[in-house]
Amino acid sequence: MTSTGTTTPATRAQRYGVDERYWRWRAPRTNETHAIRYTEAVGDGDGPAVVLVHGFGGNADHWRRNVNALAATGKRVYAIDLLGYGYSDKPNPMLREQNEIYCFETWGKQIEDFLDEVVGTPAYVACNSVGGVAGLQAAVDAPTKVRGVVLMNISLRGLHVSKQPAIIRPFVKALQRTLRETSVGKSFFGSVAKARTVKNILCEAYGDSAQVTDELVEAILSPGLREGAAEVFLDFISYSGGPLPEELLPRCDVPVRMFWGDKDPWENIDQGRKLYASYADKFIPLPGVGHCPQDEAPELVNRLLVECVDEWEAARAAAAAAA
């Protein structure tokens, strides 16, 4: 496993121009307390709150090009590291049942408690990739706390057991068990957790590979070299259960909007539109953009996010006035 230049909280905050903080959270499934890292830019603290949720392998720094831009429009903005990712604690999943800790129910509850204990008010939640499933879970579980959900290239969860052909399910399960429980998995993680490999993966995921900078590679890779990251990675890639977006969306009582980069090689926009568009107030294709729109096309995404939150806030005000 290669190393990369690491940055301290102070230098990260200075580089990205945000405040970096830690919150102590008690996880309901284990009743253990963990340090959760987040970044924020809240201005005068009077505007609507927006919480940004990363995808698989990401962290709050994947929103480094969004936090301040959104805050400059009067929003209170937070980007959170989900348990197990970024600089949040990484409790060892191998000491518990498979996917007991790292699952959407856990992360949904983490978002819900973050709104209570850190944000202090209901908030809009904007999510990328698998973070979208966590955001939807939070909205379903706590609709009075989540005012609306923006989903960017939400994961289709193509490896979910219900989407696997029956004939291959035993082989997928055996491979996942081998990776999670033997030295093969650690070797596999070691081959992935290298700067060159991370860069290649990101170049595949981004429609514009010029956006895959050394800064981005470091932001993604550095926390992945921390103790416990391999176990989190191996536990999550064995996660073929849990909720699907198409199960959560019909149960979501808050507004949903979808942005989708049409050059995403992993989450096909046509499948996404077919499965999910009917549940969104707007389904907005992003031409030429890949899997991580917030980082690849931040100016476009920031504008769309501000428009979305402002529209939803205006609708809330109109409804309150009419009541």
C-alpha distance (Angstrom), angle and dihedral (degrees) to the residues before:
residue distance angle dihedral
M1 . . .
T2 3.77 . .
S3 3.76 125.0 .
T4 3.76 128.3 -131.8
G5 3.75 132.0 -159.9
T6 3.79 106.7 -76.9
T7 3.76 127.5 -149.6
T8 3.78 129.0 -146.8
P9 3.81 121.7 -130.4
A10 3.80 89.8 -101.2
T11 3.79 94.4 52.2
R12 3.81 92.6 42.8
A13 3.79 91.0 52.4
Q14 3.79 90.9 46.5
R15 3.80 92.6 48.3
Y16 3.79 95.0 48.4
G17 3.80 97.6 32.6
V18 3.80 95.6 -127.6
D19 3.78 136.2 115.3
E20 3.80 113.4 -105.3
R21 3.79 117.4 -153.9
Y22 3.81 142.2 165.9
W23 3.79 128.3 -133.5
R24 3.81 126.1 -164.0
W25 3.80 108.9 -130.1
R26 3.79 128.8 -175.3
A27 3.80 109.0 -142.6
P28 3.81 110.6 -139.5
R29 3.80 97.6 -145.5
T30 3.79 95.0 55.4
N31 3.83 101.5 19.0
E32 3.81 86.6 -134.2
T33 3.80 123.5 135.8
H34 3.79 118.9 -126.0
A35 3.79 137.3 -176.1
I36 3.81 110.1 -114.9
R37 3.79 118.7 -165.3
Y38 3.78 123.0 -146.9
T39 3.79 139.5 162.9
E40 3.77 126.2 -138.8
A41 3.77 146.0 -175.1
V42 3.79 110.7 -175.8
G43 3.79 107.1 160.8
D44 3.80 111.9 -166.5
G45 3.80 90.9 -12.5
D46 3.81 96.6 -123.9
G47 3.81 102.3 104.3
P48 3.81 129.3 85.9
A49 3.79 115.2 -74.4
V50 3.80 123.2 -115.9
V51 3.81 122.9 -169.0
L52 3.81 117.7 -161.4
V53 3.81 119.4 -150.7
H54 3.81 123.4 -164.8
G55 3.80 130.1 -144.1
F56 3.82 134.8 -118.7
G57 3.79 111.4 -40.8
G58 3.80 91.9 5.9
N59 3.78 134.8 108.1
A60 3.79 140.6 -170.8
D61 3.80 91.3 -69.2
H62 3.79 89.5 68.3
W63 3.82 83.0 74.2
R64 3.82 94.2 49.1
R65 3.83 89.9 114.9
N66 3.80 92.8 52.7
V67 3.80 111.3 40.3
N68 3.81 98.9 74.5
A69 3.79 94.8 36.0
L70 3.80 91.1 55.6
A71 3.80 92.2 43.3
A72 3.80 89.6 53.4
T73 3.82 88.0 66.1
G74 3.80 91.8 58.2
K75 3.80 99.4 -91.8
R76 3.80 124.4 134.0
V77 3.79 101.5 -128.0
Y78 3.79 131.0 -164.0
A79 3.81 130.6 175.0
I80 3.79 115.7 -164.1
D81 3.80 135.6 -159.8
L82 3.78 108.2 -134.9
L83 3.79 115.8 -130.7
G84 3.80 107.9 -77.4
Y85 3.79 95.3 21.6
G86 3.76 137.1 88.9
Y87 3.78 112.0 -9.8
S88 3.81 95.6 -27.0
D89 3.79 118.0 111.9
K90 3.78 117.9 -79.3
P91 3.81 109.3 -149.4
N92 3.79 110.4 -162.6
P93 3.83 109.3 -98.8
M94 3.79 91.8 -167.3
L95 3.79 89.1 74.5
R96 3.81 91.0 62.2
E97 3.77 140.0 41.5
Q98 3.79 116.6 -60.8
N99 3.83 111.0 -79.7
E100 3.80 92.1 -2.4
I101 3.80 91.9 126.1
Y102 3.80 105.0 24.7
C103 3.77 104.8 55.4
F104 3.79 138.2 110.1
E105 3.78 94.0 -99.7
T106 3.82 89.7 59.2
W107 3.80 93.9 46.0
G108 3.79 92.8 44.1
K109 3.79 89.4 54.6
Q110 3.81 90.1 46.7
I111 3.82 90.3 55.8
E112 3.81 91.3 46.0
D113 3.81 92.8 51.2
F114 3.80 91.2 44.5
L115 3.80 89.1 58.2
D116 3.81 90.1 51.1
E117 3.78 100.8 42.2
V118 3.82 105.3 29.8
V119 3.80 110.4 19.3
G120 3.80 92.9 36.7
T121 3.81 95.4 -157.5
P122 3.81 137.9 58.8
A123 3.80 111.0 -78.9
Y124 3.77 145.6 -170.3
V125 3.80 113.5 -106.9
A126 3.82 121.3 -147.5
C127 3.78 116.9 -170.2
N128 3.79 142.5 -178.6
S129 3.82 127.5 -147.3
V130 3.84 114.1 -38.7
G131 3.80 87.8 1.1
G132 3.80 84.8 73.3
V133 3.79 91.5 64.8
A134 3.82 89.3 51.6
G135 3.80 90.1 48.9
L136 3.80 92.0 49.6
Q137 3.80 90.2 48.3
A138 3.81 89.6 54.0
A139 3.82 91.3 48.4
V140 3.82 92.3 49.7
D141 3.80 92.6 46.7
A142 3.82 96.8 41.9
P143 3.82 111.4 22.2
T144 3.81 92.2 161.7
K145 3.80 90.3 59.2
V146 3.81 100.5 42.4
R147 3.80 111.6 62.1
G148 3.79 96.5 -173.4
V149 3.80 141.9 -20.6
V150 3.80 127.9 -130.5
L151 3.80 112.8 -162.1
M152 3.80 120.3 -161.0
N153 3.80 114.1 -167.3
I154 3.79 91.2 -29.3
S155 3.78 114.3 -155.5
L156 3.81 114.4 -93.7
R157 3.84 86.6 -154.2
G158 3.79 91.5 -133.8
L159 3.81 92.5 175.7
H160 3.80 93.1 55.5
V161 3.79 109.4 129.4
S162 3.80 91.1 -118.4
K163 3.82 90.1 58.0
Q164 3.80 96.8 47.3
P165 3.81 116.9 97.0
A166 3.80 106.8 -109.4
I167 3.79 92.5 -120.2
I168 3.81 93.7 61.7
R169 3.80 99.9 40.5
P170 3.83 95.4 92.6
F171 3.81 90.7 49.9
V172 3.81 93.5 48.8
K173 3.79 90.7 48.4
A174 3.80 91.8 48.9
L175 3.80 92.0 49.4
Q176 3.79 91.9 48.9
R177 3.79 91.5 49.3
T178 3.80 91.2 49.1
L179 3.79 92.6 50.5
R180 3.79 93.7 45.3
E181 3.78 99.9 42.9
T182 3.81 107.7 31.7
S183 3.79 138.3 55.9
V184 3.80 88.6 -100.4
G185 3.79 88.9 77.8
K186 3.79 94.3 52.4
S187 3.80 89.8 50.1
F188 3.78 90.5 49.6
F189 3.80 91.7 50.3
G190 3.79 90.0 48.4
S191 3.79 90.3 55.5
V192 3.81 90.9 50.9
A193 3.81 98.9 43.5
K194 3.79 95.8 73.9
A195 3.78 127.6 107.6
R196 3.80 94.5 -121.0
T197 3.81 93.0 49.2
V198 3.79 93.5 46.5
K199 3.79 90.1 49.6
N200 3.80 91.6 50.4
I201 3.80 91.8 49.9
L202 3.79 92.0 48.9
C203 3.81 91.9 47.4
E204 3.80 87.8 54.9
A205 3.79 92.1 48.9
Y206 3.82 97.2 46.0
G207 3.77 121.5 74.8
D208 3.81 88.8 -148.8
S209 3.79 107.9 44.3
A210 3.81 90.4 -170.1
Q211 3.81 86.0 76.4
V212 3.81 89.9 64.5
T213 3.80 97.9 93.4
D214 3.78 131.1 172.3
E215 3.81 87.2 -107.9
L216 3.80 90.3 57.6
V217 3.80 92.9 47.3
E218 3.80 90.6 51.5
A219 3.81 92.1 46.3
I220 3.81 90.5 54.9
L221 3.80 99.9 36.0
S222 3.81 104.4 41.2
P223 3.83 96.9 69.2
G224 3.81 88.4 41.7
L225 3.79 88.7 65.8
R226 3.80 92.8 57.6
E227 3.79 122.2 108.7
G228 3.80 111.9 -81.3
A229 3.81 96.7 20.6
A230 3.80 93.6 109.2
E231 3.80 92.7 55.1
V232 3.82 91.7 49.2
F233 3.81 90.7 49.8
L234 3.80 93.2 49.2
D235 3.80 93.5 46.2
F236 3.79 93.2 50.4
I237 3.81 96.1 48.2
S238 3.81 86.1 57.0
Y239 3.83 90.4 56.9
S240 3.80 106.7 111.9
G241 3.80 96.7 145.0
G242 3.77 134.4 61.0
P243 3.81 128.2 78.7
L244 3.79 127.2 -27.3
P245 3.81 122.3 -142.8
E246 3.79 89.4 -118.0
E247 3.81 88.7 57.8
L248 3.80 95.2 47.7
L249 3.81 100.0 41.5
P250 3.84 96.2 65.8
R251 3.81 88.2 52.0
C252 3.80 95.0 49.0
D253 3.82 111.5 107.2
V254 3.81 96.5 -174.9
P255 3.80 126.8 77.1
V256 3.80 118.0 -83.2
R257 3.79 127.8 -160.2
M258 3.79 125.8 -174.7
F259 3.80 132.0 -151.2
W260 3.79 116.6 -173.9
G261 3.79 128.8 -174.2
D262 3.78 105.1 -138.3
K263 3.83 93.8 -148.2
D264 3.80 94.0 59.4
P265 3.83 106.5 133.6
W266 3.80 93.4 -167.0
E267 3.81 105.8 43.4
N268 3.80 108.6 37.9
I269 3.80 113.7 -139.4
D270 3.81 94.0 -145.5
Q271 3.79 91.6 54.7
G272 3.78 90.1 45.2
R273 3.78 92.4 50.8
K274 3.80 92.1 47.9
L275 3.80 94.6 48.4
Y276 3.78 103.1 36.2
A277 3.81 115.2 14.8
S278 3.80 94.2 92.0
Y279 3.82 89.8 62.6
A280 3.82 95.0 53.8
D281 3.78 127.7 81.0
K282 3.81 85.6 -140.6
F283 3.81 132.4 10.2
I284 3.82 106.7 -159.3
P285 3.83 120.5 -169.1
L286 3.80 115.5 -149.7
P287 3.82 107.6 -147.9
G288 3.78 116.1 -135.2
V289 3.80 93.8 2.9
G290 3.79 126.1 123.4
H291 3.79 136.8 -153.1
C292 3.82 100.4 -51.2
P293 3.82 106.4 47.1
Q294 3.81 95.5 167.3
D295 3.80 91.0 64.9
E296 3.78 101.6 29.3
A297 3.82 96.7 47.4
P298 3.82 104.7 17.5
E299 3.81 97.2 158.0
L300 3.80 91.2 54.6
V301 3.80 94.7 43.0
N302 3.80 94.0 45.0
R303 3.80 90.6 53.2
L304 3.81 92.1 47.4
L305 3.80 92.2 47.4
V306 3.80 92.5 50.8
E307 3.81 91.0 48.0
C308 3.80 90.7 49.4
V309 3.81 96.2 48.9
D310 3.81 91.8 44.0
E311 3.82 91.4 50.7
W312 3.78 92.5 48.8
E313 3.80 92.0 45.9
A314 3.82 90.4 51.0
A315 3.81 90.3 49.8
R316 3.81 90.8 50.6
A317 3.81 91.1 49.9
A318 3.80 91.9 48.6
A319 3.80 91.7 49.1
A320 3.80 91.1 49.0
A321 3.79 91.6 49.5
A322 3.79 91.5 50.2
A323 3.79 94.2 48.3
